[in-house]
Amino acid sequence: MLLSILSWLLAVLLLLAVLVVVGLVLTTLRIATKAERLVPPVGKFIEIDGNRIHYVDQGEGPPIVFVHGLGAQLHHFRHTLFGRFGPGYRLIALDRPGAGYSVRPRGATGRLPEQAEIIRRLIEALGLERPLVVGHSLGGAVALTLAVEHPEAISGIALLAPLTHLEAGVREKSGLLYIPSRLRRWIVAYTMAIPTSLRYARPTMEFIFAPQALPADYMVDAGGWLGLRPTHFYATSSDVVAVEQDLGRIEQRYGEIAMPAGILFGTADRVVDIRTHGEPMQSKIETLDFESVAGLGHMPQFNQPDRVIAFIKRIAVRAFSEPISNRLHNNFKEPFG
């Protein structure tokens, strides 16, 4: 009798667990469907080495490629800067592989060299002649990787609050995003991650934007809803795990960068500290134009778009006015020469 009762209880518990998992999966898919309805694709698609890249491309003139940060998407630039930039430049913003509407192929790692190579191939596929690359946060690390590994492909880099150095305790700071196991990452992405993220979306975004306010139109016009999809969470977690594999090596090569370069950093950034990721760069890149902004947080393109545009254009003037022959010579100079 006791064995029969225990078996019945176990069956009930198993059924309840299955129902909970099914409920989480259905909730996740419902949230993802809502996200895609509220923020549909706005650009074009191109296949790059198995990646289906979603991008927007507007204007004419010297090209500028925009690379967004962790967990973000191309609306972080399209919504904030493109409409204010004015004529004279060709502006291209992409969803990094796995983010927004860009799709990574099975087996992709998200490592910095992999992402930099995809952007190099995108530049080639779109026929862009040595663009300036703008990178925000983790996108700054991707742009720096591009600058040291493929200097011949670009004319310069303009970085906004960039991630530049590998810090101790990254795993602890990443919280639930640090999931080394691909299988566990996939399970979490399709069960608990999205309902939990939705619950804490506002306080999380308020922290990222602090000390400035979270824009009222962030979730729809700036694409915030797109982060509430399992594929996006999986890619974001992959990026967190992958960055520590290469950033320490990449940062040892910053002295090789000879192209026009600039960094704009807020002194009140709570996500990426200017003292660790900004100020040390002044002694590492000889050509660096460093601009610190008192009281500004991690999202300068939202909070001070005109200042950001002026900064990008300042670096663009340097990048596009230097003769190509000089740029090629400088970019291939000996690292310690």
Sequence and secondary structure as in RCSB ss.txt:
>XXXX:A:sequence
MLLSILSWLLAVLLLLAVLVVVGLVLTTLRIATKAERLVPPVGKFIEIDGNRIHYVDQGEGPPIVFVHGLGAQLH
HFRHTLFGRFGPGYRLIALDRPGAGYSVRPRGATGRLPEQAEIIRRLIEALGLERPLVVGHSLGGAVALTLAVEH
PEAISGIALLAPLTHLEAGVREKSGLLYIPSRLRRWIVAYTMAIPTSLRYARPTMEFIFAPQALPADYMVDAGGW
LGLRPTHFYATSSDVVAVEQDLGRIEQRYGEIAMPAGILFGTADRVVDIRTHGEPMQSKIETLDFESVAGLGHMP
QFNQPDRVIAFIKRIAVRAFSEPISNRLHNNFKEPFG
>XXXX:A:secstr
 HHHHHHHHHHHHHHHHHHHHHHHHHHHHHHHHHHHHHS   SEEEEETTEEEEEEEE  SSEEEEE  TT  TH
HHHTTTGGGS SS EEEEE  TTSTT B  TT    HHHHHHHHHHHHHHTT  S EEEEETHHHHHHHHHHHH 
GGG SEEEEES   S  TTHHHHHGGG    HHHHHHHHTTTHHHHHHHTHHHHHHHHHTTS   TTTTTTT GG
GGSSHHHHHHHHHHHHHHHHHHHHHHTTGGG  S EEEEEETT SSS HHHHTGGGGGT TTEEEEEETT  S H
HHH HHHHHHHHHHHHHHHHHS HHHHHHHHTS TT 
